[in-house]
Amino acid sequence: MYCTAWGARTAVMPGSIDDDVALARRARHDNQVQTQRLVSSLPGHRDLIDRIKRHGLQPI
């Protein structure tokens, strides 16, 4: 077993985090898809500069 004399777990039992690994992989994939979708919708560099020149920056 993976416990100390005080009962504290010192290692992870094999197979005990398989669900977490699958969930993390799915979350990472979903995040990459969302990031790519958002990045592709951003204006190009020159378009952004032109828009800022026309409208200025929003005060904070």
C-alpha positions as a Markdown table, in Angstrom:
| # | Residue | x | y | z |
|---|---|---|---|---|
| 1 | Met | 0.0 | 0.0 | 0.0 |
| 2 | Tyr | 1.1 | 3.6 | -0.5 |
| 3 | Cys | 0.6 | 5.0 | 3.0 |
| 4 | Thr | 2.9 | 6.1 | 5.8 |
| 5 | Ala | 2.6 | 5.0 | 9.4 |
| 6 | Trp | 0.3 | 8.0 | 9.9 |
| 7 | Gly | -2.0 | 7.0 | 7.1 |
| 8 | Ala | -0.9 | 9.9 | 4.8 |
| 9 | Arg | -1.0 | 8.9 | 1.1 |
| 10 | Thr | 2.5 | 9.3 | -0.4 |
| 11 | Ala | 1.9 | 8.0 | -3.9 |
| 12 | Val | -1.0 | 7.6 | -6.3 |
| 13 | Met | -2.4 | 4.2 | -6.8 |
| 14 | Pro | -2.0 | 3.0 | -10.4 |
| 15 | Gly | -5.1 | 3.7 | -12.4 |
| 16 | Ser | -6.7 | 5.9 | -9.8 |
| 17 | Ile | -6.4 | 9.1 | -11.8 |
| 18 | Asp | -7.3 | 7.7 | -15.3 |
| 19 | Asp | -10.6 | 9.7 | -15.2 |
| 20 | Asp | -8.8 | 12.8 | -14.3 |
| 21 | Val | -6.3 | 12.3 | -17.1 |
| 22 | Ala | -9.1 | 11.9 | -19.7 |
| 23 | Leu | -10.9 | 14.9 | -18.4 |
| 24 | Ala | -7.7 | 17.0 | -18.5 |
| 25 | Arg | -7.0 | 15.9 | -22.1 |
| 26 | Arg | -10.5 | 16.8 | -23.2 |
| 27 | Ala | -10.4 | 20.2 | -21.4 |
| 28 | Arg | -7.0 | 21.0 | -23.1 |
| 29 | His | -8.4 | 20.0 | -26.5 |
| 30 | Asp | -11.5 | 22.1 | -26.0 |
| 31 | Asn | -9.3 | 25.0 | -24.9 |
| 32 | Gln | -7.1 | 24.7 | -27.9 |
| 33 | Val | -10.1 | 24.7 | -30.3 |
| 34 | Gln | -11.7 | 27.7 | -28.5 |
| 35 | Thr | -8.3 | 29.6 | -28.6 |
| 36 | Gln | -7.9 | 28.9 | -32.3 |
| 37 | Arg | -11.4 | 30.0 | -33.1 |
| 38 | Leu | -11.0 | 33.3 | -31.1 |
| 39 | Val | -7.5 | 34.0 | -32.5 |
| 40 | Ser | -8.8 | 33.5 | -36.1 |
| 41 | Ser | -11.6 | 36.1 | -35.5 |
| 42 | Leu | -9.2 | 38.8 | -34.4 |
| 43 | Pro | -8.5 | 41.6 | -36.9 |
| 44 | Gly | -5.1 | 41.7 | -38.7 |
| 45 | His | -2.3 | 43.9 | -37.5 |
| 46 | Arg | -2.9 | 46.7 | -40.0 |
| 47 | Asp | -6.7 | 46.5 | -39.6 |
| 48 | Leu | -6.3 | 46.9 | -35.8 |
| 49 | Ile | -4.0 | 49.9 | -36.2 |
| 50 | Asp | -6.4 | 51.5 | -38.7 |
| 51 | Arg | -9.4 | 50.9 | -36.4 |
| 52 | Ile | -7.4 | 52.5 | -33.5 |
| 53 | Lys | -6.6 | 55.5 | -35.6 |
| 54 | Arg | -10.2 | 56.0 | -36.6 |
| 55 | His | -11.8 | 55.4 | -33.2 |
| 56 | Gly | -9.1 | 55.8 | -30.6 |
| 57 | Leu | -8.7 | 53.7 | -27.6 |
| 58 | Gln | -11.3 | 53.3 | -24.9 |
| 59 | Pro | -10.4 | 55.1 | -21.7 |
| 60 | Ile | -9.8 | 52.8 | -18.7 |
